[in-house]
Protein backbone atom coordinates (compact mmCIF):
# COMPACT_ATOMS: atom_id res chain seq x y z
CA UNK A 1 0.00 0.00 0.00
CA UNK A 2 1.24 3.45 -0.79
CA UNK A 3 2.86 5.31 2.07
CA UNK A 4 0.66 8.23 3.04
CA UNK A 5 1.94 11.59 4.22
CA UNK A 6 0.44 12.67 7.53
CA UNK A 7 0.75 16.33 6.56
CA UNK A 8 -1.95 17.56 4.19
CA UNK A 9 -1.17 21.00 2.86
CA UNK A 10 -2.99 23.32 0.52
CA UNK A 11 0.35 24.95 -0.44
CA UNK A 12 3.05 22.35 0.32
CA UNK A 13 5.87 24.22 -1.41
CA UNK A 14 5.26 27.50 0.42
CA UNK A 15 4.04 26.63 3.92
CA UNK A 16 5.65 29.65 5.57
CA UNK A 17 4.96 32.28 2.89
CA UNK A 18 2.94 34.56 5.15
CA UNK A 19 5.45 34.40 8.02
CA UNK A 20 8.33 34.95 5.59
CA UNK A 21 6.67 38.10 4.24
CA UNK A 22 6.22 39.42 7.78
CA UNK A 23 9.90 38.80 8.56
CA UNK A 24 10.98 40.42 5.28
CA UNK A 25 8.96 43.57 5.99
CA UNK A 26 10.35 43.69 9.53
CA UNK A 27 13.94 43.38 8.29
CA UNK A 28 13.40 46.15 5.73
CA UNK A 29 12.07 48.45 8.46
CA UNK A 30 14.97 47.49 10.71
CA UNK A 31 17.46 48.29 7.95
CA UNK A 32 15.90 51.72 7.45
CA UNK A 33 16.01 52.30 11.22
CA UNK A 34 19.66 51.29 11.37
CA UNK A 35 20.52 53.65 8.52
CA UNK A 36 18.83 56.50 10.38
CA UNK A 37 20.73 55.68 13.57
CA UNK A 38 24.00 55.42 11.63
CA UNK A 39 23.32 58.78 9.99
CA UNK A 40 22.60 60.39 13.33
CA UNK A 41 25.75 58.88 14.80
CA UNK A 42 27.82 60.11 11.85
CA UNK A 43 26.48 63.65 12.13
CA UNK A 44 27.02 63.64 15.88
CA UNK A 45 30.60 62.52 15.40
CA UNK A 46 31.21 65.17 12.76
CA UNK A 47 30.02 67.89 15.10
CA UNK A 48 32.12 66.61 17.99
CA UNK A 49 34.96 64.51 16.64
CA UNK A 50 36.61 64.16 20.05
CA UNK A 51 33.69 62.47 21.78
CA UNK A 52 33.76 59.25 19.76
CA UNK A 53 30.73 57.09 19.03
CA UNK A 54 27.98 57.68 21.53
CA UNK A 55 26.89 54.41 23.18
CA UNK A 56 23.27 55.55 22.90
CA UNK A 57 23.39 54.97 19.15
CA UNK A 58 24.73 51.46 19.66
CA UNK A 59 21.91 50.69 22.05
CA UNK A 60 19.34 52.09 19.64
CA UNK A 61 20.71 49.94 16.84
CA UNK A 62 20.50 46.78 18.98
CA UNK A 63 16.92 47.57 20.01
CA UNK A 64 15.85 48.13 16.40
CA UNK A 65 17.44 44.87 15.27
CA UNK A 66 15.81 42.96 18.14
CA UNK A 67 12.34 44.37 17.44
CA UNK A 68 12.65 43.40 13.78
CA UNK A 69 11.94 39.78 14.71
CA UNK A 70 8.43 38.57 15.64
CA UNK A 71 9.70 36.43 18.54
CA UNK A 72 11.20 39.46 20.31
CA UNK A 73 8.16 41.65 19.69
CA UNK A 74 5.81 38.92 20.93
CA UNK A 75 7.90 38.30 24.07
CA UNK A 76 8.12 42.00 24.91
CA UNK A 77 4.40 42.53 24.31
CA UNK A 78 3.47 39.65 26.58
CA UNK A 79 6.01 40.59 29.27
CA UNK A 80 5.13 44.27 29.46
CA UNK A 81 1.63 44.57 27.96
CA UNK A 82 3.06 47.30 25.73
CA UNK A 83 1.24 47.69 22.40
CA UNK A 84 3.91 47.27 19.69
CA UNK A 85 3.68 48.09 15.97
CA UNK A 86 2.24 45.13 14.08
CA UNK A 87 -0.24 44.21 16.81
CA UNK A 88 -3.98 44.21 16.25
CA UNK A 89 -6.28 46.76 17.87
CA UNK A 90 -9.91 46.12 18.76
CA UNK A 91 -11.22 47.66 15.56
CA UNK A 92 -14.22 47.46 13.27
CA UNK A 93 -12.27 45.14 11.01
CA UNK A 94 -11.51 42.78 13.90
CA UNK A 95 -15.10 42.99 15.10
CA UNK A 96 -16.29 41.90 11.65
CA UNK A 97 -13.87 38.97 11.66
CA UNK A 98 -15.01 37.92 15.12
CA UNK A 99 -18.68 38.09 14.14
CA UNK A 100 -17.91 35.97 11.07
CA UNK A 101 -16.27 33.31 13.23
CA UNK A 102 -19.19 33.32 15.66
CA UNK A 103 -21.66 32.95 12.81
CA UNK A 104 -19.73 30.14 11.09
CA UNK A 105 -18.88 28.01 14.12
CA UNK A 106 -21.54 26.06 16.03
CA UNK A 107 -21.40 26.15 19.81
CA UNK A 108 -20.18 22.65 20.57
CA UNK A 109 -18.60 20.75 23.43
CA UNK A 110 -15.61 18.62 22.45
CA UNK A 111 -16.33 16.06 25.18
CA UNK A 112 -20.00 15.38 24.46
CA UNK A 113 -22.43 14.98 21.58
CA UNK A 114 -24.42 18.01 22.71
CA UNK A 115 -23.34 21.49 23.71
CA UNK A 116 -24.20 22.80 27.15
CA UNK A 117 -26.19 26.01 27.66
CA UNK A 118 -23.11 28.04 28.50
CA UNK A 119 -21.64 30.15 25.69
CA UNK A 120 -18.12 30.57 27.09
CA UNK A 121 -15.88 27.50 27.12
CA UNK A 122 -12.50 28.81 28.32
CA UNK A 123 -12.91 32.09 30.14
CA UNK A 124 -15.38 32.32 33.01
CA UNK A 125 -18.64 34.25 32.93
CA UNK A 126 -16.98 36.74 35.31
CA UNK A 127 -14.30 37.66 32.75
CA UNK A 128 -15.59 41.24 32.58
CA UNK A 129 -14.27 41.84 36.08
CA UNK A 130 -10.72 41.42 34.77
CA UNK A 131 -10.57 41.47 30.93
CA UNK A 132 -6.76 41.55 30.93
CA UNK A 133 -6.49 38.26 32.89
CA UNK A 134 -9.16 36.70 30.70
CA UNK A 135 -7.15 37.57 27.58
CA UNK A 136 -4.05 36.00 29.13
CA UNK A 137 -6.00 32.80 29.81
CA UNK A 138 -7.20 32.70 26.20
CA UNK A 139 -3.62 33.22 25.01
CA UNK A 140 -2.36 30.39 27.22
CA UNK A 141 -4.98 27.93 25.95
CA UNK A 142 -4.49 29.03 22.34
CA UNK A 143 -0.76 28.25 22.50
CA UNK A 144 -1.44 24.79 23.90
CA UNK A 145 -3.96 24.03 21.16
CA UNK A 146 -1.70 25.29 18.38
CA UNK A 147 1.04 23.01 19.75
CA UNK A 148 -1.42 20.09 19.83
CA UNK A 149 -2.33 20.60 16.16
CA UNK A 150 1.32 20.48 15.16
CA UNK A 151 1.93 17.35 17.23
CA UNK A 152 -1.08 15.76 15.49
CA UNK A 153 -0.39 16.66 11.86
CA UNK A 154 3.38 17.30 11.99
CA UNK A 155 4.56 14.62 14.45
CA UNK A 156 8.19 14.64 13.29
CA UNK A 157 8.73 18.30 12.47
CA UNK A 158 9.86 21.27 14.51
CA UNK A 159 7.27 23.88 15.32
CA UNK A 160 7.73 27.42 14.00
CA UNK A 161 9.72 29.77 16.20
CA UNK A 162 6.70 31.85 17.28
CA UNK A 163 3.03 31.24 17.83
CA UNK A 164 2.19 33.88 15.23
CA UNK A 165 4.29 32.04 12.63
CA UNK A 166 2.59 28.79 13.63
CA UNK A 167 -0.84 30.33 13.03
CA UNK A 168 0.32 31.64 9.64
CA UNK A 169 1.44 28.12 8.77
CA UNK A 170 -1.90 26.64 9.78
CA UNK A 171 -3.66 29.27 7.69
CA UNK A 172 -1.45 28.54 4.67
CA UNK A 173 -2.24 24.83 5.04
CA UNK A 174 -5.96 25.67 5.19
CA UNK A 175 -6.26 24.27 8.71
CA UNK A 176 -7.59 27.66 9.83
CA UNK A 177 -9.70 30.12 7.87
CA UNK A 178 -8.54 33.69 7.35
CA UNK A 179 -11.08 34.93 9.92
CA UNK A 180 -10.02 32.34 12.51
CA UNK A 181 -6.35 33.23 11.98
CA UNK A 182 -7.08 36.95 12.40
CA UNK A 183 -8.82 36.34 15.70
CA UNK A 184 -6.06 33.99 16.89
CA UNK A 185 -3.36 36.54 16.05
CA UNK A 186 -5.35 39.20 17.90
CA UNK A 187 -5.45 36.99 21.00
CA UNK A 188 -1.65 36.73 20.85
CA UNK A 189 -0.87 40.35 20.05
CA UNK A 190 -3.54 42.46 21.73
CA UNK A 191 -2.44 44.22 24.90
CA UNK A 192 -4.31 43.26 28.06
CA UNK A 193 -4.30 46.87 29.18
CA UNK A 194 -5.66 47.99 25.83
CA UNK A 195 -8.49 45.43 26.04
CA UNK A 196 -9.33 46.53 29.59
CA UNK A 197 -9.24 50.20 28.59
CA UNK A 198 -11.41 49.56 25.53
CA UNK A 199 -13.86 47.58 27.67
CA UNK A 200 -14.29 50.57 30.00
CA UNK A 201 -14.89 52.91 27.04
CA UNK A 202 -18.58 53.21 26.11
CA UNK A 203 -17.73 53.52 22.41
CA UNK A 204 -15.70 50.28 22.24
CA UNK A 205 -17.29 48.27 25.08
CA UNK A 206 -19.48 46.07 22.87
CA UNK A 207 -16.63 45.48 20.42
CA UNK A 208 -14.54 44.01 23.24
CA UNK A 209 -17.43 41.81 24.38
CA UNK A 210 -17.91 40.52 20.83
CA UNK A 211 -14.19 39.93 20.48
CA UNK A 212 -13.80 38.00 23.73
CA UNK A 213 -16.85 35.77 23.13
CA UNK A 214 -15.83 35.06 19.52
CA UNK A 215 -12.19 34.47 20.47
CA UNK A 216 -13.26 32.08 23.23
CA UNK A 217 -15.23 29.97 20.74
CA UNK A 218 -12.56 30.02 18.01
CA UNK A 219 -9.83 29.10 20.51
CA UNK A 220 -11.84 26.32 22.15
CA UNK A 221 -12.69 24.67 18.82
CA UNK A 222 -9.27 25.09 17.19
CA UNK A 223 -8.36 21.38 17.44
CA UNK A 224 -11.74 20.23 16.17
CA UNK A 225 -11.61 22.65 13.24
CA UNK A 226 -8.11 21.49 12.27
CA UNK A 227 -9.04 17.79 12.55
CA UNK A 228 -12.11 18.28 10.38
CA UNK A 229 -10.11 20.09 7.72
CA UNK A 230 -7.27 17.53 7.73
CA UNK A 231 -9.72 14.69 7.10
CA UNK A 232 -11.60 16.58 4.40
CA UNK A 233 -8.36 17.53 2.67
CA UNK A 234 -7.15 13.91 2.64
CA UNK A 235 -10.44 12.74 1.15
CA UNK A 236 -10.41 15.39 -1.57
CA UNK A 237 -6.82 14.44 -2.45
CA UNK A 238 -8.09 10.93 -3.13
CA UNK A 239 -10.84 12.17 -5.42
CA UNK A 240 -13.81 12.02 -3.05
CA UNK A 241 -16.71 14.42 -3.40
CA UNK A 242 -17.89 15.82 -0.05
CA UNK A 243 -21.44 16.78 0.82
CA UNK A 244 -22.51 18.91 3.77
CA UNK A 245 -26.17 18.97 4.74
CA UNK A 246 -28.44 21.20 6.79
CA UNK A 247 -30.74 20.41 9.67
CA UNK A 248 -28.20 18.91 12.06
CA UNK A 249 -28.63 19.75 15.77
CA UNK A 250 -26.97 23.08 16.66
CA UNK A 251 -24.95 21.61 19.54
CA UNK A 252 -23.24 18.92 17.47
CA UNK A 253 -20.17 19.26 15.28
CA UNK A 254 -21.69 18.44 11.86
CA UNK A 255 -21.25 15.11 10.07
CA UNK A 256 -20.67 15.06 6.32
CA UNK A 257 -20.91 12.60 3.45
CA UNK A 258 -18.13 11.42 1.13
CA UNK A 259 -18.58 9.55 -2.15
CA UNK A 260 -16.10 8.65 -4.88
CA UNK A 261 -17.29 9.10 -8.49
CA UNK A 262 -15.35 6.00 -9.58
CA UNK A 263 -16.83 3.82 -6.84
CA UNK A 264 -20.52 4.69 -6.90
CA UNK A 265 -21.48 1.04 -6.45
CA UNK A 266 -20.01 1.19 -2.93
CA UNK A 267 -21.80 2.72 0.02
CA UNK A 268 -21.33 6.46 0.53
CA UNK A 269 -19.57 7.35 3.77
CA UNK A 270 -21.11 9.36 6.58
CA UNK A 271 -18.10 10.69 8.48
CA UNK A 272 -18.12 12.04 12.01
CA UNK A 273 -15.09 13.84 13.45
CA UNK A 274 -14.88 13.51 17.22
CA UNK A 275 -12.22 14.71 19.67
CA UNK A 276 -12.24 11.51 21.74
CA UNK A 277 -8.87 11.83 23.50
CA UNK A 278 -9.26 10.90 27.15
CA UNK A 279 -8.80 7.26 28.14
CA UNK A 280 -12.28 6.90 29.65
CA UNK A 281 -14.15 9.16 27.22
CA UNK A 282 -17.74 8.16 26.41
CA UNK A 283 -17.82 10.22 23.24
CA UNK A 284 -17.55 7.26 20.83
CA UNK A 285 -20.29 5.36 22.67
CA UNK A 286 -22.56 8.42 22.62
CA UNK A 287 -21.90 9.01 18.93
CA UNK A 288 -22.66 5.39 18.01
CA UNK A 289 -25.90 5.48 20.00
CA UNK A 290 -26.94 8.64 18.20
CA UNK A 291 -26.12 7.22 14.75
CA UNK A 292 -28.03 4.01 15.44
CA UNK A 293 -31.06 5.80 16.80
CA UNK A 294 -31.31 8.50 14.16
CA UNK A 295 -30.77 7.15 10.64
CA UNK A 296 -33.27 9.31 8.77
CA UNK A 297 -31.67 12.74 8.59
CA UNK A 298 -31.19 12.42 4.82
CA UNK A 299 -32.09 9.80 2.16
CA UNK A 300 -28.42 8.81 1.99
CA UNK A 301 -28.56 7.41 5.52
CA UNK A 302 -30.30 4.27 4.30
CA UNK A 303 -27.18 3.15 2.43
CA UNK A 304 -24.37 5.13 4.08
CA UNK A 305 -21.49 3.56 6.01
CA UNK A 306 -21.06 5.52 9.25
CA UNK A 307 -17.49 6.06 10.43
CA UNK A 308 -16.10 7.91 13.46
CA UNK A 309 -12.64 9.47 13.04
CA UNK A 310 -10.56 10.49 16.07
CA UNK A 311 -7.07 12.03 16.40
CA UNK A 312 -3.94 9.94 16.03
CA UNK A 313 -2.99 10.99 19.56
CA UNK A 314 -6.25 9.68 21.05
CA UNK A 315 -5.91 7.59 24.21
CA UNK A 316 -9.58 6.60 24.27
CA UNK A 317 -10.46 2.91 24.52
CA UNK A 318 -13.38 1.65 22.47
CA UNK A 319 -14.90 -1.65 21.40
CA UNK A 320 -14.68 -2.82 17.80
CA UNK A 321 -17.93 -2.35 15.91
CA UNK A 322 -18.27 -3.38 12.27
CA UNK A 323 -21.49 -1.43 11.84
CA UNK A 324 -20.05 1.90 13.03
CA UNK A 325 -16.25 1.60 13.25
CA UNK A 326 -14.12 4.17 15.07
CA UNK A 327 -10.64 4.79 13.69
CA UNK A 328 -7.66 6.99 14.36
CA UNK A 329 -6.94 9.37 11.49
CA UNK A 330 -4.03 7.47 9.92
CA UNK A 331 -5.90 4.16 10.27
CA UNK A 332 -8.91 5.78 8.62
CA UNK A 333 -6.90 6.72 5.53
CA UNK A 334 -5.38 3.24 5.39
CA UNK A 335 -8.95 1.91 5.40
CA UNK A 336 -9.92 4.48 2.73
CA UNK A 337 -7.18 3.20 0.40
CA UNK A 338 -8.48 -0.33 0.88
CA UNK A 339 -11.99 0.99 0.15
CA UNK A 340 -10.63 2.43 -3.11
CA UNK A 341 -8.63 -0.75 -3.90
CA UNK A 342 -5.38 1.20 -4.07
CA UNK A 343 -2.61 -1.31 -5.01
CA UNK A 344 0.05 -1.88 -2.36
CA UNK A 345 3.21 0.13 -3.08
CA UNK A 346 1.57 2.42 -5.66
N, C-alpha and C positions, 0 to 999 in steps of 0.2 A: 504494500500500500504506500502511496506517496507520502513522504514526510510533509507535515503541515506546519507552516509557521504559526506561532502563537501570537504574532503581532500583526493584526490587520491595520492597514494605514491607507487613508485616502490619498496621501501624497508621500509615498515611501522614500522618494529621492530627496525631498526637502522637508524633513520633519521639524526642523528648527528654524524655518524661514522667518517666522514672525519675531522670534527672540533674537535672531541674527540681525534683523533690521533695527530692532531697538538698540542693540549693542553698537551697531554702526553709527546710528544717529548720536548716541551718547559719546562715542569716541570723537566724532567730528566736533561736537560742542566742546569737549574737553580740549581738543587741539586749539580751537579758537581761543578758549580761556587761557591756555598756556601761552599762546602768542601775545595776548594782551598783558599777561603778567610779565613776560619777558621784555615786552616793549617798555612797560612801566619801570622795570628794573634797570633797563639800559638808560632811559632818560634820567632816572635818579642818579645813576653812577656818573653820567656825563656832567650833571650839575654839581656833584660833589665827589670828585674822583678819588679823594683820600679816604672816604668812608667804607669803600668796598661794597660787596653785595649785601644788601639788607636781608637778614634772615626771615623777615616777614614775607618777602616774595617767594622764598623757598617753601615756606609753610603753605602759602596760598596755592602754589603749584601742586604740592602733594595733596591738598584737600580737593582740588579740582579733578586731579587724576583719580582719586579714590571715589568721588561721587559720579564718575563716568560709568561705573559698573553697577548693574542692578542689585547685586548682592549687598554692596556697601550701602546703597540708598535704602534698601529694604530693612537692613539691620538698624540703621540709624533712625529710620522712621518708627520702627517698632520699639526701639530702646528709649526714644525721647518724645514720641508722639508729635514730632515736628512734621508739618506738612511740607514735603519736598516736591520740586518740579517733577512732573511725570505721574504724580498721584492723581486719583480721581476724586472730584468733589461730589457732594450730593447735589446733583443738577437735574434739570428737566430731562436731559438725555439719559441719565442713569435711571431716573424714575420710570421713563418709558421702557427701558430694558428690563427693569424689575417687574413692571406690570406684565410685560410679555411673558416672562418666566412664570409668574404666578398664574397666568391664564393658560399656559401650555402644560404645566405640570399638575397632575392630580395630587390631592392630599392623601398620601399613602403612609402606611407603617411597614417598614421593612421586615418586621418580625411576625406579622399576622397577615391574614387574607383581607382584613377590613381595617380601615383607618379609624382611629378613635376620634372623639369630638373635638379634641384640642387641635388648634391650628399650628402652634409652635412645637417644634420637635427637639430643638437644641437649647435655645435660650428659654428662660423661665418667663412666665406671664408677668413677672415683676421687673422685666428688663428695663422698663422706662424709669425706674428709680436710679439706675446707673447704666446709661447707654454705652459709656466707654468700656466698662467691664463686660457687657454683653457682646460688644464687637470683638473684644479680645477672645472670648469663649468661642465665637464663630470662627475666628481666625485659627485658633488651636485645632478645632475639629476639622476645618477645611484642610489643613496641612496633613492631618492623619489620613483623611480620605483620599487625597491626591497621592500620597505615598502608597496607600492600599491599591489604587488602580494600577500604579506602575508595577507593584509586586505581582499583580494578577496578570497583566498583559505583557509586561516586559520582565519576566522573572530573572533573566540573566544579564540585564543591562543596568548601567549606572543611571541614577536619576539625574535630571538637569541640576545645575548648581543652585538655582533659586526656585522658589515656589511659583513665581510669576512665569519663569521660563517653562516650568512643568505644565502650567495651565495653557500656555501658548502651544506647547507640543500636543496636548490633548485636543485643543481646538483644531490644530492642523490635521490631526488624525481623525477628525470628525467624531471624537468621543465626547465632546462638549459642543453645544451650539454657540454661535457668536454671542447671543444674549447671556447665556449661562457663564461664558468666559468673562464677559464684561462685569457681571455681578461678582464673580469669584475674585477678579483682580481688584475690584473696589473693596472687598472684604480685607484683602491683604494690604492695600495701600492707604485706605482712608484713615485719617487721624482720629483717635478716640475722642480727643478734645474737640475736634471739629464737629464730630457727630453729636456730641453732647451739646455743644453751642448751637448747632442747627436745630436740635430737638427743642431747645428752649426758645427759639425764635418762632413767633407766630406764623411768619411767612413760609418757613421751611419745615415746620413741625410735621405736617402730614407726609411730606416727602421722605423724612427720616423713618417714620412709621412704616410706610410702604416698602422702603429699602430693607429695613431689618426683617420684616415678615417674609418678603420675597427671598432675601439672602438666606434666611433660616431654611426655607423649603428647598432652595437650590443646593445648599450645602448638605443638608440631610440626605437628599436623594442622589448625590453625585455618583456613588458606587452603582446604584441601580440603573441610572441613566447610562453610564459607561458600559455596564454588562449588556444591557439591551442593545446598544449600538454595536458592540463587538460581535454579538451573535448575528445580528442582521447583516452586518458587513460580510461576515464569513459566508452566509447563505447566498448573498447576492454575488459574491465572487464565484460561487459554484453554479451560477445560472438560475437560482430560484427566483420566482416572482413572489413578492410579499403582499399580503392583504390585511390592512387594518379595518376594523369594523366598529360601528357605533353601538351605543346602548349598554355598554358594560358598566357595572356598578362604579360609582365615583370613588369609592375608597380602595379600589383594587388596581394594582399596576396592570395595564391592559395586555391581554393575550393577543397573538396575531397568527395568521395563517401563512403557510409557505407551500408552494407547489412548483414543480419543475416541468417546463413545457415539453421536455423530452421523455417524461415519465408520468404521463397523465393517467396511465392505467393503475398507478399505485395510489395509495391513500394520500390525500393532502395532510399536512402536518399542522396541528394546532399547538403552538409553542408558548410556553409560560416561563418567564424569567423570574426566578425567586432567589432572594438573598439568604438562603438557608446556610448559615455559617456555624452557628453554635452546635456543640455536640448533641445536646438534648433538644434541639429545636423541633417544634411540632408543625413547622410551616409546610413541609412536604405532605404530611398526613392531612392537614387542613385543605391543601390545594387538591389533593386526590379526591377527597370527599366532595368538594365543590364540583369538580369536573364530572364525577359520577352522578351527582344529584341534579346537575343542570346541563343537559346535553341538547338543548333546543334554542340556543341563542341565535344560531344562524342555520340555514339549510345544510351547510357544509359539515355540521357537527355529526350528522348521521354516518358519515364515512371517514371523518378525520381521525388520525392517530394523534392522541394527546401526548405531549412530552414536556417534562419539567427540566429546565436547565439551571444549574447552580454554579457558583464560581469554582475554579480549580482549587482554590485554597479552602474550600468548605470542609469543616470537621464534623458535619452533621451525619448521624447514622440513620439509614433508612432501609426498609425491607425491599427486596426485589419485587417488581410488579410488571408483568408483561403487558397488561392492559394500559397502564399509565406509567411508563418508566421514568425514573429520575436519573439524570446523568450530569457529571461534571462537564465543564465546557469542552475541554479537549476530547473527552470520551464521546461527547455528543457529535463532534465533527468527524471522529473516526466512524461512528455509527452512520452519519450522513453519507460518507464515502461508500460505505457498504450498501446503503440504500440506493445510491446512484450506480452501483456496480463499477466503481473506479478500480481498474486493474492494479494489483500490488506492484509498487516500484515505478508507477507512471509519474 
